[in-house]
Amino acid sequence: MSDEIRTPKLITAEEMAGLQAKVTRRAANLKSRYNLSPEDYDLFAEMQEFCCAICEREQDPLCVDHDHKAEEKGVMAVRGLLCTRCNVGIGMFKDDAEILRKAAEYIDPKIRG
């Protein structure tokens, strides 16, 4: 590690306003889509050690994974945070655990039993 002192990057007022707008949009999105505050999101991320709940890869930001079947019943059930690849993968399988099990058996014959 270098003993070099880093100079903080200075940003313009316009850049600061853009960052503040981004933070505000993120907070509004988390609240409206998942009924989560940024603090709730950060708690999930910390509990998962800032890694995907499935593959354990780091990604920033992680995607909020929620139960679509519960949502259809009017309940927002956040399961955890996923990387984009795992989130899209689960979505492609329509959150169907049985199909996911069959896919796992298909790609790994040792699971077949």
Residue pairs with C-beta under 8 A, 6 or more apart in sequence:
11 19
23 38
26 38
26 61
27 37
27 38
30 36
30 37
30 38
30 40
30 41
30 64
31 37
33 64
34 64
34 66
34 76
34 78
35 76
36 44
36 64
36 78
41 64
41 81
44 64
44 78
44 80
44 81
45 62
45 81
48 62
48 80
48 81
50 58
50 60
50 62
51 57
51 58
51 59
51 62
52 58
52 59
52 62
52 81
52 82
52 83
52 86
53 65
53 79
53 80
53 81
53 82
53 86
54 82
54 83
54 86
54 90
55 83
55 85
55 86
57 83
59 83
59 84
62 81
62 82
62 83
63 81
63 82
63 83
63 84
63 87
64 78
64 81
65 78
65 79
65 80
65 81
65 82
65 87
65 90
66 76
66 77
66 78
66 79
67 75
67 77
67 79
67 95
68 94
68 95
69 95
70 76
70 77
71 77
82 90
90 100
93 99
93 100
93 103
104 111
105 111
105 112
